[in-house]
Structure formats: C-alpha cells, structure tokens
C-alpha cells in the first residue's frame, strides 16, 4: 500500500532538526520509504495561507 505524506515545515531549531534528520532517514529507508520531492517551493493554488 502506498502512503504519501506532505509536510511544510518552518524549522526554528536547525541543530535539533539536523539531529532528527540523521536519526529518521535510516528508519524511513529501512521501511522502503523515499522522498518523491524534497525542498521544492510551495505554491498555494487555492484558499488562504
């Protein structure tokens, strides 16, 4: 079963996020996860944001 997760983050603790990223990336890969798109600019097409 495919699952897609869409996240837009505002990182307020770059050092903490770097530590998190180091720990979570191997777990995602271990479970066959992968990034489809990473670091793309978000364009709001509808509604307020």
The first five atom37 places (N, CA, C, CB, O) and aatype in JSON, in Angstrom:
{
  "aatype": [20, 20, 20, 20, 20, 20, 20, 20, 20, 20, 20, 20, 20, 20, 20, 20, 20, 20, 20, 20, 20, 20, 20, 20, 20, 20, 20, 20, 20, 20, 20, 20, 20, 20, 20, 20, 20, 20, 20, 20, 20, 20, 20, 20, 20, 20, 20, 20, 20],
  "atom_mask": [
    [1, 1, 1, 1, 1],
    [1, 1, 1, 1, 1],
    [1, 1, 1, 1, 1],
    [1, 1, 1, 1, 1],
    [1, 1, 1, 1, 1],
    [1, 1, 1, 1, 1],
    [1, 1, 1, 1, 1],
    [1, 1, 1, 1, 1],
    [1, 1, 1, 1, 1],
    [1, 1, 1, 1, 1],
    [1, 1, 1, 1, 1],
    [1, 1, 1, 1, 1],
    [1, 1, 1, 1, 1],
    [1, 1, 1, 1, 1],
    [1, 1, 1, 1, 1],
    [1, 1, 1, 1, 1],
    [1, 1, 1, 1, 1],
    [1, 1, 1, 1, 1],
    [1, 1, 1, 1, 1],
    [1, 1, 1, 1, 1],
    [1, 1, 1, 1, 1],
    [1, 1, 1, 1, 1],
    [1, 1, 1, 1, 1],
    [1, 1, 1, 1, 1],
    [1, 1, 1, 1, 1],
    [1, 1, 1, 1, 1],
    [1, 1, 1, 1, 1],
    [1, 1, 1, 1, 1],
    [1, 1, 1, 1, 1],
    [1, 1, 1, 1, 1],
    [1, 1, 1, 1, 1],
    [1, 1, 1, 1, 1],
    [1, 1, 1, 1, 1],
    [1, 1, 1, 1, 1],
    [1, 1, 1, 1, 1],
    [1, 1, 1, 1, 1],
    [1, 1, 1, 1, 1],
    [1, 1, 1, 1, 1],
    [1, 1, 1, 1, 1],
    [1, 1, 1, 1, 1],
    [1, 1, 1, 1, 1],
    [1, 1, 1, 1, 1],
    [1, 1, 1, 1, 1],
    [1, 1, 1, 1, 1],
    [1, 1, 1, 1, 1],
    [1, 1, 1, 1, 1],
    [1, 1, 1, 1, 1],
    [1, 1, 1, 1, 1],
    [1, 1, 1, 1, 1]
  ],
  "atom_positions": [
    [[0.84, -1.17, 0.0], [0.0, 0.0, 0.0], [0.89, 1.23, 0.0], [-0.96, 0.0, 1.21], [1.79, 1.35, 0.83]],
    [[0.64, 2.13, -0.89], [1.4, 3.38, -0.97], [0.79, 4.41, -0.03], [1.44, 3.92, -2.42], [-0.43, 4.54, 0.08]],
    [[1.65, 5.14, 0.64], [1.23, 6.23, 1.52], [2.07, 7.45, 1.17], [1.38, 5.85, 3.03], [3.29, 7.35, 1.07]],
    [[1.42, 8.59, 0.98], [2.13, 9.82, 0.68], [1.92, 10.79, 1.85], [1.63, 10.45, -0.66], [0.8, 10.98, 2.33]],
    [[3.01, 11.39, 2.31], [2.95, 12.36, 3.4], [3.46, 13.68, 2.85], [3.78, 11.88, 4.65], [4.56, 13.75, 2.31]],
    [[2.66, 14.72, 3.01], [3.04, 16.05, 2.54], [3.25, 16.92, 3.78], [1.95, 16.68, 1.58], [2.38, 17.04, 4.63]],
    [[4.44, 17.53, 3.85], [4.79, 18.33, 5.03], [5.43, 19.63, 4.59], [5.73, 17.55, 5.97], [6.29, 19.65, 3.71]],
    [[5.0, 20.72, 5.2], [5.65, 22.01, 5.02], [6.11, 22.44, 6.41], [4.68, 23.09, 4.35], [5.3, 22.62, 7.31]],
    [[7.42, 22.6, 6.57], [7.99, 22.89, 7.88], [8.58, 24.29, 7.96], [9.04, 21.87, 8.21], [9.1, 24.82, 6.98]],
    [[8.5, 24.87, 9.13], [9.25, 26.07, 9.45], [10.21, 25.64, 10.56], [8.3, 27.3, 9.9], [9.8, 25.43, 11.7]],
    [[11.47, 25.51, 10.23], [12.47, 25.0, 11.17], [12.95, 26.15, 12.05], [13.67, 24.33, 10.43], [13.51, 27.13, 11.56]],
    [[12.73, 26.01, 13.35], [13.14, 27.04, 14.3], [14.37, 26.63, 15.1], [11.99, 27.35, 15.25], [14.96, 27.45, 15.8]],
    [[14.76, 25.35, 15.0], [15.94, 24.84, 15.7], [16.76, 24.02, 14.71], [15.54, 23.97, 16.96], [16.64, 22.8, 14.68]],
    [[17.59, 24.67, 13.88], [18.34, 23.96, 12.84], [19.22, 22.84, 13.37], [19.19, 24.94, 12.07], [19.34, 21.79, 12.73]],
    [[19.85, 23.03, 14.53], [20.71, 21.98, 15.08], [19.88, 20.77, 15.51], [21.52, 22.53, 16.28], [20.26, 19.63, 15.24]],
    [[18.77, 21.02, 16.16], [17.89, 19.93, 16.57], [17.31, 19.2, 15.37], [16.77, 20.46, 17.44], [17.18, 17.98, 15.39]],
    [[16.95, 19.95, 14.33], [16.4, 19.33, 13.13], [17.44, 18.49, 12.42], [15.84, 20.39, 12.19], [17.12, 17.43, 11.89]],
    [[18.7, 18.95, 12.4], [19.77, 18.16, 11.78], [19.94, 16.83, 12.5], [21.11, 18.95, 11.8], [20.12, 15.79, 11.86]],
    [[19.87, 16.85, 13.83], [19.96, 15.6, 14.61], [18.78, 14.69, 14.3], [20.02, 15.91, 16.13], [18.96, 13.48, 14.11]],
    [[17.59, 15.24, 14.25], [16.39, 14.48, 13.91], [16.53, 13.84, 12.53], [15.14, 15.39, 13.96], [16.24, 12.65, 12.36]],
    [[16.97, 14.63, 11.56], [17.09, 14.14, 10.19], [18.08, 12.97, 10.11], [17.54, 15.27, 9.25], [17.84, 12.0, 9.39]],
    [[19.18, 13.07, 10.84], [20.17, 11.98, 10.86], [19.57, 10.69, 11.41], [21.39, 12.39, 11.69], [19.89, 9.6, 10.94]],
    [[18.71, 10.81, 12.39], [18.13, 9.62, 13.03], [16.94, 9.06, 12.26], [17.69, 9.95, 14.43], [16.75, 7.85, 12.22]],
    [[16.15, 9.93, 11.65], [14.92, 9.46, 10.99], [15.18, 8.91, 9.59], [13.91, 10.58, 10.92], [14.49, 7.98, 9.16]],
    [[16.14, 9.45, 8.87], [16.39, 9.0, 7.49], [16.66, 7.5, 7.39], [17.56, 9.76, 6.89], [16.08, 6.86, 6.51]],
    [[17.51, 6.91, 8.25], [17.72, 5.46, 8.17], [16.44, 4.66, 8.46], [18.81, 5.05, 9.15], [16.23, 3.6, 7.88]],
    [[15.6, 5.17, 9.35], [14.35, 4.48, 9.65], [13.4, 4.5, 8.46], [13.67, 5.12, 10.87], [12.73, 3.5, 8.18]],
    [[13.34, 5.61, 7.77], [12.5, 5.7, 6.57], [13.01, 4.74, 5.51], [12.47, 7.15, 6.03], [12.21, 4.02, 4.9]],
    [[14.32, 4.72, 5.28], [14.9, 3.83, 4.28], [14.7, 2.37, 4.65], [16.39, 4.12, 4.11], [14.43, 1.54, 3.78]],
    [[14.82, 2.05, 5.93], [14.64, 0.68, 6.41], [13.25, 0.16, 6.07], [14.88, 0.6, 7.93], [13.07, -1.04, 5.86]],
    [[12.28, 1.04, 6.02], [10.91, 0.66, 5.73], [10.51, 0.96, 4.29], [9.96, 1.37, 6.68], [9.33, 1.13, 3.98]],
    [[11.52, 1.04, 3.42], [11.34, 1.24, 1.98], [10.75, 2.61, 1.63], [10.45, 0.15, 1.41], [10.16, 2.78, 0.56]],
    [[10.9, 3.57, 2.53], [10.42, 4.92, 2.25], [11.42, 5.68, 1.4], [10.14, 5.67, 3.56], [12.6, 5.35, 1.37]],
    [[10.95, 6.7, 0.72], [11.82, 7.53, -0.09], [11.16, 8.88, -0.32], [12.15, 6.84, -1.43], [9.94, 9.02, -0.21]],
    [[11.98, 9.86, -0.63], [11.47, 11.19, -0.96], [11.04, 11.22, -2.41], [12.52, 12.28, -0.67], [11.81, 10.81, -3.29]],
    [[9.85, 11.68, -2.68], [9.4, 11.88, -4.05], [9.83, 13.27, -4.5], [7.85, 11.69, -4.18], [10.36, 13.45, -5.59]],
    [[9.6, 14.26, -3.64], [10.03, 15.64, -3.87], [10.54, 16.15, -2.54], [8.85, 16.55, -4.43], [9.95, 15.9, -1.49]],
    [[11.66, 16.88, -2.59], [12.22, 17.44, -1.36], [12.78, 18.82, -1.66], [13.32, 16.51, -0.77], [13.55, 19.01, -2.6]],
    [[12.39, 19.78, -0.84], [12.94, 21.12, -0.97], [12.31, 21.96, -2.06], [14.37, 21.02, -1.22], [12.87, 22.99, -2.43]],
    [[11.16, 21.55, -2.57], [10.51, 22.32, -3.63], [9.8, 23.53, -3.05], [9.51, 21.44, -4.4], [9.38, 23.5, -1.89]],
    [[9.68, 24.57, -3.82], [8.94, 25.76, -3.43], [7.45, 25.45, -3.5], [9.32, 26.97, -4.33], [6.98, 24.89, -4.5]],
    [[6.72, 25.8, -2.47], [5.29, 25.52, -2.41], [4.52, 26.68, -3.01], [4.85, 25.26, -0.95], [4.79, 27.85, -2.7]],
    [[3.56, 26.37, -3.87], [2.7, 27.4, -4.46], [1.26, 27.11, -4.04], [2.83, 27.43, -6.02], [0.71, 26.05, -4.36]],
    [[0.65, 28.04, -3.32], [-0.71, 27.9, -2.87], [-1.65, 28.18, -4.04], [-0.99, 28.85, -1.7], [-1.68, 29.3, -4.56]],
    [[-2.42, 27.19, -4.46], [-3.29, 27.34, -5.61], [-4.7, 27.78, -5.25], [-3.35, 26.05, -6.37], [-5.43, 28.3, -6.08]],
    [[-5.08, 27.55, -3.99], [-6.45, 27.84, -3.6], [-6.51, 28.13, -2.11], [-7.37, 26.67, -3.96], [-5.77, 27.52, -1.35]],
    [[-7.35, 29.03, -1.68], [-7.53, 29.32, -0.26], [-6.47, 30.26, 0.29], [-7.51, 28.04, 0.52], [-5.59, 30.73, -0.44]],
    [[-6.56, 30.52, 1.58], [-5.63, 31.42, 2.25], [-4.52, 30.65, 2.94], [-6.36, 32.3, 3.26], [-4.77, 29.62, 3.57]],
    [[-3.31, 31.14, 2.84], [-2.18, 30.56, 3.57], [-1.09, 31.56, 3.74], [-1.65, 29.32, 2.86], [-0.05, 31.25, 4.33]]
  ]
}
